[in-house]
Structures are given as structure tokens and as C-alpha cells.
């Protein structure tokens, strides 16, 4: 269990809140059931690192954004860890691909100065 009361599972992710269990998996928009990391950002969005990229859940709109090598600056879709710094940047460690950072507008990685701009409204 992590600090959000969630369980990292090979079958998706479970959240327990006020005795209500919510299960996120590939049947309700999680890109892969192998969840490797979870963080919550300053806007209360949940970020799920998976072996198929990153899924961000906007809980206020129940809207999902999917980040992967094809639409961002991720070097590798196999996410091993996520970290949110004090400036609100999301740092992503990838398995065999290196380190990436998302500042809310641009993706950066350790092999290029600036990557793709991602526009999710």
C-alpha cells in the first residue's frame, strides 16, 4: 500500500476511500494493468506509471490522459517510478530509457534539451 491507500497490483489499481473501493484497470481506461507507481499532483490528479506509459486521472472530470513514447518525450514506455517535486514537475524514471520531466506543458528527457509540447485541456 502507498500513502494514498492504494494497492499496486498486476491486475490494475484499487483505491479505498470512505469504505468505497474503486478499481482501475484496462476495462476503465488504465492503459495497462501492471501499475508500477502512483503519485498525486498539486491539482489532485492521480498519475499511474505502467509498463505501457503513464495514465493521468483528473478526478474532478473523471477524464483520462495517456502519455507514451508516441505522444510525449518519454524515452521508454516502461515506467519504473514517478516523483512530484516542489515546483509541481512530474519526474519519470523509465526502465532502460532514462529520466524524463513534465512541467505541465513540455516533456524533457536526459537525452534532449526539450521534447514535445503536450496540449491537454
C-alpha positions in Angstrom: 0.0 0.0 0.0 1.2 3.5 -0.7 0.3 6.8 1.1 -2.9 7.2 -1.0 -4.4 3.9 0.4 -3.9 2.2 -3.0 -2.6 -1.2 -3.8 -0.2 -1.7 -6.7 -1.4 -4.8 -8.4 -0.7 -6.8 -11.5 -4.5 -6.6 -12.1 -4.8 -2.8 -12.0 -5.1 -0.5 -9.0 -7.5 -0.3 -6.1 -8.4 2.9 -4.2 -10.1 2.8 -0.8 -11.9 6.0 0.2 -14.6 6.2 2.8 -15.1 2.4 2.6 -15.7 2.6 -1.1 -13.3 0.6 -3.3 -12.6 1.9 -6.8 -10.8 -0.4 -9.1 -9.0 1.0 -12.1 -7.8 -1.4 -14.9 -7.8 -1.7 -18.6 -11.6 -2.1 -18.7 -12.0 1.5 -17.5 -9.2 3.4 -19.2 -6.0 2.3 -17.5 -3.5 1.6 -20.4 -2.0 -1.5 -18.7 -2.9 -3.5 -15.6 0.8 -3.7 -14.5 0.9 -0.5 -12.4 4.4 0.3 -11.2 4.0 3.8 -9.5 1.3 6.2 -8.4 1.5 9.9 -7.4 -0.9 12.7 -6.8 -0.1 16.1 -8.2 -0.9 19.6 -6.9 -4.2 19.6 -8.8 -5.2 16.3 -7.1 -4.8 14.3 -10.4 -3.5 10.8 -10.0 -0.6 9.6 -12.2 -0.2 5.9 -12.8 3.1 4.6 -14.1 2.6 1.4 -16.1 4.7 -0.8 -18.4 2.8 1.0 -21.3 3.4 4.6 -20.4 1.6 6.9 -17.9 -2.1 7.4 -17.3 -3.3 10.6 -15.6 -6.7 10.6 -14.0 -8.4 14.0 -13.5 -10.8 13.1 -10.7 -12.8 16.3 -11.0 -13.8 15.5 -14.6 -13.2 11.7 -14.4 -11.1 12.2 -17.5 -8.0 10.2 -18.5 -4.9 11.4 -20.4 -2.4 8.8 -21.7 1.2 9.6 -22.1 3.6 7.3 -24.1 6.6 7.4 -26.4 4.4 8.3 -29.3 2.8 11.4 -28.0 5.3 12.8 -25.4 9.0 13.0 -24.7 9.0 9.7 -22.8 12.1 7.7 -23.8 10.6 4.4 -22.8 7.0 3.3 -22.0 8.2 1.0 -19.2 7.8 3.4 -16.2 9.6 2.4 -13.1 9.0 5.4 -10.8 7.2 8.7 -10.5 8.1 11.7 -8.4 6.5 15.2 -7.9 8.8 18.0 -6.9 8.0 21.2 -5.0 7.6 23.1 -8.3 4.9 20.8 -9.4 7.0 19.0 -12.1 6.4 15.3 -12.6 9.6 13.3 -12.9 9.5 9.9 -14.6 12.1 7.1 -14.3 11.9 4.6 -17.1 13.3 1.1 -17.3 16.3 1.3 -19.6 15.3 4.6 -21.1 16.4 7.2 -18.6 14.8 10.1 -16.8 12.0 12.4 -18.1 10.3 15.5 -16.7 6.9 17.0 -17.4 6.5 20.6 -16.4 2.8 20.9 -17.3 3.4 21.9 -20.8 6.7 20.4 -22.1 8.3 17.0 -21.7 12.1 16.9 -21.2 14.4 13.9 -21.0 18.1 13.3 -20.3 19.0 12.9 -24.0 17.5 16.1 -25.5 17.1 19.6 -24.3 13.4 19.9 -25.0 10.9 17.4 -26.3 7.3 17.6 -27.3 4.7 20.0 -26.1 1.6 18.2 -24.9 -1.6 20.0 -25.0 -4.3 18.5 -22.8 -7.1 20.9 -21.8 
